[in-house]
Every structure is written in structure tokens, then in C-alpha cells.
Amino acid sequence: MAKDRNSRQAVGTIETDGFPPVLAAADAMLKAGNVTLVYYGLAERAEFIIAVRGVVSAVEQAVAAGVIAGEATKRGAVVSHYIIPNPPENVESVLPIHYTAASREFWV
């Protein structure tokens, strides 16, 4: 994968307490913005986390929609969310926020 593809794009994350809000957030994020889901997993304290990549404006739009959808679920809650525009290479080298072969089919 080309490094310049990642370096020009933002990463946005949402962390939730419970599976229903992370599922609702992921669905809303991918429908609201022209973004690619690049990570899904467990964070500390058994909370779920998802990360998307795309241009800054699309990531901002996706995260906003994801937070609203996650907070609207009846069980669980959105714990935190964050957007990093143009993360540096050293951040990408240690965190699972890069495009992978599995996400290649869905690149936007």
C-alpha cells in the first residue's frame, strides 16, 4: 500500500460501552461519509472501538453521524470519539489505523 494514500487522510474513532452502540455507529459512519472502516476491536475495560479513514470532511461527517447513532441505542453508550487529520507516519506504524488488504475492496 502506498504511504501517501494514508498520509493525506484523516482517521476518526468512536469508542463505545457495549456492542449495540458500536454496531449502530459503524453503520451510520459508513452511510454518512465517504469513508473506509479500517479497524474494529476491543479497547480497555471491554469497550469496543472502530476507526474509519477518509478525507477530513468525510471523516468529520461520519464521526458526527456515528456518535448520534451510538447515543440513540437503548443499551450501552458512546464513551469517546476523536478525529486526527493527516496522522503522521509514526502514528500509523504503531496503531492499527492503516488500510489493509482486507479493506482494499472498500477503499474510497
N, C-alpha and C positions, 0 to 999 in steps of 0.2 A: 504494500500500500504506500502511496506517495505521502510523504510527510507534509507537503504543502496543502493537501486536502484537509487535514486536521487542523493545521495551524491557523487557517483563515476562518475557522468556525467556532462557535460558542458551544459550551456544554451546560446543560441545565439538569438539576437533580431535584427529586422530591423524595422525602423520607416519610414513611407512614408507620403508625402503630396499628397493625392488622392488615390482613390480606385484602378485604373488600376495598378499602380506600386506595391501595396501590394499583389494583386492577382498574378501578374507575379512573384514577389519574392517568395511567398509561393509555387507556382507551381514548380519553379526552385529549391528551397531549398529541397523539398521533393523528387524530382527526382535525385538531385545531391548527396545527402548524406543519409546514413542510420540513419535518424533522425525521431522524432515524433513531430508533431505540438501540442504544449501544451497550447498555448494561442493566441487569436486573439481579438482585441478590438480597442477602440478609445483611443488615447493618448491626451495630451494637444493640444489646438488650432485645434481641429478636425482632427488631423493626425491619421493615422492608425498604429498599431503596431502588429507584430507577433513574437512569440517566439517558438523555437524548442529546443528539448533536445536530447542528444546522447553522444557518446564518443567524446572527444575533437577533434580528427582529422576529424570526420564526421561532427561535427558542424562547424568547420572552413571551410571545403569544401562547406557545404550547404550555409553558410552565404555569402561566396565569390560568389557563383553562383546566390544567391538571389539578391545581390547588382547589379551585372551585368544585370540581367533580369529587375529589377526595374528601373534602369537608362536607359534602352533601350526603355521604354514606351514613347509614344508621349505626354501624359498628366500626370502631376504630377512628383514627383521626390523622390529619396531616401533622407531622411533628416539625418538619422544617423543609425549606426549599431554597435553592441557590442557583445563580447563573454566573458563569465565568466566561466573559468574552475572550476569544483568542487565547486559550490556555497555553503556556509555554511548553516547550518540548520536555523539560524535566518533569513537569506535572504529568504529561501524557505517558512518560516512560514508566512511572511507578503506579499510576492509578488506572483502573480498567475503564477508560473513557474513550478509547480509540475505536475506529472502525475495524471490524474483523472480517474474516472470510464468511462467517455466518451472517453478518449484516450486509455483506456486499450486494446481495439481491435487492435490498431495500434502500440503498443509498439514494439520497435526494439531492 
